[in-house]
């Protein structure tokens, strides 16, 4: 049983994401940490939008006590001072990676929800705290960390498949559609990228000229140990309905010294105008964490017995 637990903490980087990428590292940039969680809980996967001079940061809120992710929102004022936090989305299944974006006159969220067996596009009924399922997005596989981008006149999704443990980290799929609602056409060459260094999306896909820059996770050593920026270009292909995609991978990104003690990993980089969102990891020894899985299993069995109407053995 794992003696160490991954504890993530998001940070605001006081620079736009395109500037950060051009610098090639996070060294020397001003960081603002999001509020800490209680022991054996963490925030991860930050994505954000600005509204009326406030920054709304959406994150996966995870607690090892039930191993069930929900979506919370942390609110910052124009001076990047934290002012409030609230829960905004919870489902019977695990949620994470809450990609939020404006498009087609609405505000959308596309959270990771592979435990539900699919992917659902949510629409903001009342931003930031009320979200309603808008439509399912049907793809060739159950997707993980689906990342949308409007590129070359179409909507694209880049995502990992919920297949084997290796495929989840090293395979990248793509799909495209004319509208967010679809129908979505999986790329005929899926998986469009297989990289043993890692190919699972890890943040905002940025259009740069004719290319897309996509952060992907590098999981050598441990899950989420670092990021790389993959540049994606497209070439029209006369023999297929989809363009041929080419990939060029950049160097490994790691947490800067200023993130200490959270210097054991980095697996999200997302854009929010003048700031960039990242999350850094601390690998912490936890004797208490050893009891979490047996306790969760005992609680699951107890709920099952109660539901069946039979007494526990």
C-alpha positions as CSV (number, residue, x, y, z in Angstrom):
1,X,0.0,0.0,0.0
2,X,1.3,3.5,-0.9
3,X,2.9,5.1,2.1
4,X,3.2,8.5,0.4
5,X,0.2,10.7,-0.7
6,X,0.1,13.3,-3.5
7,X,-0.9,16.7,-2.1
8,X,-1.5,19.2,-4.8
9,X,-1.8,23.0,-4.4
10,X,-2.7,25.5,-7.2
11,X,-0.9,28.8,-7.7
12,X,-1.5,31.9,-9.7
13,X,1.4,32.9,-11.8
14,X,1.5,36.7,-12.4
15,X,2.1,36.5,-16.2
16,X,0.0,35.4,-19.2
17,X,0.4,31.8,-20.4
18,X,1.8,32.7,-23.8
19,X,4.5,34.8,-22.1
20,X,5.2,32.0,-19.6
21,X,5.6,29.5,-22.5
22,X,8.0,31.8,-24.4
23,X,10.1,32.2,-21.2
24,X,10.5,28.4,-21.0
25,X,10.3,28.1,-17.2
26,X,8.6,29.5,-14.1
27,X,11.7,30.7,-12.4
28,X,11.6,34.2,-10.9
29,X,7.9,34.8,-11.6
30,X,5.5,36.0,-8.8
31,X,3.3,33.2,-7.4
32,X,0.1,33.5,-5.3
33,X,-1.0,30.3,-3.6
34,X,-4.6,29.2,-3.3
35,X,-5.9,28.6,0.2
36,X,-4.7,25.3,1.7
37,X,-7.0,22.3,2.5
38,X,-7.2,20.3,5.6
39,X,-5.0,17.3,6.1
40,X,-5.3,14.5,3.5
41,X,-7.3,16.8,1.1
42,X,-6.1,19.0,-1.7
43,X,-7.1,21.2,-4.7
44,X,-5.9,20.5,-8.2
45,X,-6.5,21.1,-11.9
46,X,-7.1,24.9,-11.8
47,X,-8.9,26.7,-14.6
48,X,-10.3,30.2,-14.4
49,X,-12.4,33.0,-15.9
50,X,-12.5,36.7,-15.2
51,X,-15.9,38.4,-14.5
52,X,-16.4,42.0,-13.5
53,X,-12.9,42.5,-12.2
54,X,-12.9,39.2,-10.3
55,X,-11.0,36.0,-11.0
56,X,-13.0,32.8,-10.6
57,X,-10.7,29.8,-10.2
58,X,-12.4,26.4,-10.6
59,X,-10.6,23.4,-9.2
60,X,-10.9,19.7,-8.4
61,X,-11.5,19.4,-4.6
62,X,-10.4,16.0,-3.5
63,X,-10.4,14.3,-0.1
64,X,-8.7,11.0,0.6
65,X,-11.4,10.1,3.1
66,X,-13.9,9.4,0.3
67,X,-11.7,9.6,-2.8
68,X,-14.4,11.5,-4.6
69,X,-13.7,14.7,-6.5
70,X,-16.0,17.7,-6.6
71,X,-15.7,21.1,-8.3
72,X,-15.1,24.2,-6.1
73,X,-14.5,27.8,-7.0
74,X,-12.1,30.2,-5.4
75,X,-12.8,33.9,-6.0
76,X,-10.1,36.6,-6.1
77,X,-10.4,40.4,-6.5
78,X,-8.6,42.5,-9.0
79,X,-5.5,42.6,-6.8
80,X,-5.5,38.8,-6.7
81,X,-6.6,38.7,-3.0
82,X,-8.7,35.7,-2.1
83,X,-12.2,36.7,-1.1
84,X,-14.4,33.6,-1.1
85,X,-14.7,29.9,-1.8
86,X,-17.8,27.8,-2.7
87,X,-18.8,24.4,-4.0
88,X,-20.2,24.6,-7.5
89,X,-20.7,21.1,-8.9
90,X,-21.0,17.7,-7.3
91,X,-22.1,14.4,-9.0
92,X,-22.5,10.8,-7.8
93,X,-19.2,10.1,-9.7
94,X,-15.7,11.6,-9.4
95,X,-15.2,15.0,-11.1
96,X,-11.9,16.8,-11.9
97,X,-10.2,18.9,-14.6
98,X,-13.0,21.6,-14.8
99,X,-12.2,23.3,-18.1
100,X,-14.2,26.5,-18.2
101,X,-14.6,28.8,-21.2
102,X,-16.8,31.2,-23.0
103,X,-18.1,30.4,-26.4
104,X,-21.2,30.9,-28.6
105,X,-22.7,33.4,-26.2
106,X,-22.6,31.0,-23.2
107,X,-20.2,30.0,-20.4
108,X,-19.3,26.3,-20.4
109,X,-17.6,23.7,-18.2
110,X,-16.3,20.4,-19.5
111,X,-15.2,18.5,-16.4
112,X,-13.4,15.1,-16.4
113,X,-16.0,12.5,-15.5
114,X,-14.8,9.1,-16.9
115,X,-16.2,7.3,-13.9
116,X,-19.7,8.2,-15.3
117,X,-18.8,6.3,-18.5
118,X,-18.8,9.4,-20.7
119,X,-18.3,13.2,-21.0
120,X,-20.9,15.9,-20.5
121,X,-20.9,19.5,-21.5
122,X,-22.3,21.8,-18.7
123,X,-23.8,25.2,-19.2
124,X,-23.7,28.0,-16.6
125,X,-27.3,28.7,-15.5
126,X,-26.0,31.3,-13.0
127,X,-22.3,31.9,-13.0
128,X,-20.3,30.8,-11.0
129,X,-22.3,28.5,-8.8
130,X,-25.2,26.9,-10.9
131,X,-24.4,24.5,-13.7
132,X,-26.7,22.3,-15.7
133,X,-25.9,19.4,-18.0
134,X,-26.3,20.6,-21.6
135,X,-25.5,17.6,-23.7
136,X,-23.3,14.5,-23.8
137,X,-20.3,14.5,-26.1
138,X,-19.9,11.1,-27.8
139,X,-16.5,10.0,-28.8
140,X,-14.6,6.9,-29.9
141,X,-13.5,6.1,-26.3
142,X,-14.4,7.3,-22.8
143,X,-12.2,10.4,-22.6
144,X,-10.0,11.6,-19.8
145,X,-9.1,15.3,-19.4
146,X,-10.8,16.4,-22.6
147,X,-9.4,19.8,-23.7
148,X,-11.3,22.0,-26.2
149,X,-9.9,24.5,-28.6
150,X,-11.4,26.4,-31.6
151,X,-8.8,26.0,-34.3
152,X,-8.9,26.4,-38.1
153,X,-12.6,27.0,-38.2
154,X,-13.6,24.0,-36.1
155,X,-13.9,22.9,-32.5
156,X,-11.3,20.3,-31.5
157,X,-11.0,18.1,-28.5
158,X,-7.8,16.5,-27.3
159,X,-8.1,13.7,-24.7
160,X,-6.6,10.6,-23.3
161,X,-8.5,7.3,-23.4
162,X,-9.9,5.6,-20.3
163,X,-8.1,2.4,-21.3
164,X,-5.2,0.7,-19.6
165,X,-3.1,2.5,-17.0
166,X,-0.4,3.0,-19.6
167,X,-2.8,4.3,-22.3
168,X,-4.3,6.8,-19.9
169,X,-0.9,8.5,-19.7
170,X,0.8,7.9,-23.0
171,X,-2.0,8.0,-25.7
172,X,-3.6,11.2,-27.1
173,X,-6.8,11.1,-29.1
174,X,-8.4,14.0,-31.1
175,X,-11.9,14.8,-32.4
176,X,-13.5,17.7,-34.2
177,X,-16.9,19.3,-34.8
178,X,-18.6,22.3,-36.3
179,X,-20.3,23.2,-33.0
180,X,-19.7,22.3,-29.3
181,X,-22.8,20.2,-29.3
182,X,-21.4,18.1,-32.1
183,X,-21.7,15.6,-33.6
184,X,-18.0,15.0,-32.9
185,X,-15.9,13.0,-35.4
186,X,-13.0,11.1,-33.9
187,X,-9.8,11.6,-35.9
188,X,-9.3,8.5,-38.1
189,X,-5.7,8.2,-37.0
190,X,-6.5,7.9,-33.3
191,X,-4.5,7.7,-31.2
192,X,-2.9,10.6,-33.0
193,X,0.1,10.5,-30.6
194,X,1.7,7.7,-28.5
195,X,4.5,9.0,-26.4
196,X,6.1,7.0,-23.5
197,X,7.1,10.3,-21.9
198,X,3.4,11.2,-21.6
199,X,0.6,12.5,-23.8
200,X,-2.3,13.1,-21.4
201,X,-3.6,16.8,-21.7
202,X,-2.7,19.0,-18.8
203,X,-4.3,22.5,-19.3
204,X,-5.3,25.1,-21.8
205,X,-4.8,24.5,-25.5
206,X,-3.5,27.8,-26.9
207,X,-3.7,28.7,-30.6
208,X,-0.4,30.2,-31.7
209,X,-0.4,31.2,-35.4
210,X,-1.4,28.1,-37.3
211,X,-0.5,25.8,-34.5
212,X,-1.9,24.7,-31.1
213,X,0.3,24.5,-28.0
214,X,-1.0,21.8,-25.7
215,X,0.4,21.1,-22.2
216,X,0.7,17.3,-21.7
217,X,1.7,15.5,-18.5
218,X,5.1,13.8,-18.1
219,X,4.5,11.0,-15.6
220,X,8.0,9.5,-15.4
221,X,8.9,8.8,-11.8
222,X,5.4,9.5,-10.4
223,X,2.0,10.6,-11.7
224,X,2.1,14.3,-12.6
225,X,5.8,14.8,-12.1
226,X,6.0,17.5,-14.8
227,X,4.6,19.0,-18.0
228,X,5.8,19.4,-21.5
229,X,4.3,21.7,-24.2
230,X,3.5,19.9,-27.4
231,X,3.1,22.0,-30.6
232,X,0.4,20.6,-32.9
233,X,0.3,21.5,-36.6
234,X,-2.2,20.3,-39.3
235,X,-1.6,19.4,-42.9
236,X,-4.6,18.9,-45.3
237,X,-4.9,15.3,-46.4
238,X,-6.6,14.6,-49.7
239,X,-7.4,11.0,-48.9
240,X,-9.3,11.7,-45.6
241,X,-11.9,14.0,-44.1
242,X,-9.5,15.0,-41.3
243,X,-6.1,16.8,-41.6
244,X,-2.9,15.0,-40.8
245,X,-1.6,16.1,-37.4
246,X,2.1,16.5,-36.5
247,X,3.5,16.9,-33.0
248,X,6.7,18.5,-31.7
249,X,7.4,18.1,-28.0
250,X,9.2,20.7,-25.9
251,X,11.4,20.2,-22.7
252,X,10.2,19.2,-19.3
253,X,8.7,21.9,-17.0
254,X,9.1,21.5,-13.3
255,X,8.1,23.6,-10.2
256,X,10.3,26.6,-9.4
257,X,12.2,27.0,-6.1
258,X,9.6,29.5,-5.0
259,X,7.0,26.7,-4.9
260,X,8.7,24.9,-2.0
261,X,7.7,22.6,-0.4
262,X,5.5,21.8,-3.4
263,X,8.2,20.8,-5.8
264,X,7.5,17.1,-6.5
265,X,5.3,17.6,-9.5
266,X,3.4,19.9,-11.9
267,X,0.5,18.7,-14.1
268,X,-1.7,21.6,-15.0
269,X,-1.1,24.9,-16.8
270,X,-4.1,27.0,-17.8
271,X,-4.7,30.5,-19.2
272,X,-6.7,33.3,-17.6
273,X,-5.8,36.6,-19.4
274,X,-3.0,38.3,-17.4
275,X,-2.4,35.3,-15.1
276,X,-1.6,31.6,-15.6
277,X,-2.9,28.8,-13.3
278,X,-0.6,25.9,-12.3
279,X,-0.7,23.2,-9.6
280,X,2.4,21.9,-7.8
281,X,2.7,18.6,-5.9
282,X,4.1,17.6,-2.5
283,X,4.7,13.9,-1.9
284,X,4.0,13.5,1.8
285,X,4.5,10.5,4.1
286,X,1.1,9.7,5.7
287,X,0.6,6.9,8.2
288,X,-3.0,8.1,8.6
289,X,-3.4,7.8,4.8
290,X,-2.8,4.0,5.0
291,X,-6.2,3.6,6.7
292,X,-8.2,5.5,4.1
293,X,-8.8,2.8,1.5
294,X,-9.8,0.1,4.1
295,X,-12.2,2.6,5.8
296,X,-13.7,3.5,2.4
297,X,-14.2,-0.2,1.5
298,X,-15.9,-0.8,4.9
299,X,-18.2,2.1,4.4
300,X,-19.1,0.9,0.9
301,X,-19.9,-2.6,2.2
302,X,-22.0,-1.1,5.0
303,X,-24.0,1.0,2.5
304,X,-24.5,-2.1,0.3
305,X,-25.8,-4.2,3.2
306,X,-28.2,-1.5,4.3
307,X,-29.5,-1.1,0.8
308,X,-30.1,-4.9,0.5
309,X,-31.9,-5.0,3.8
310,X,-29.6,-7.7,5.1
311,X,-27.7,-7.4,8.4
312,X,-23.9,-7.2,8.2
313,X,-22.2,-10.6,8.8
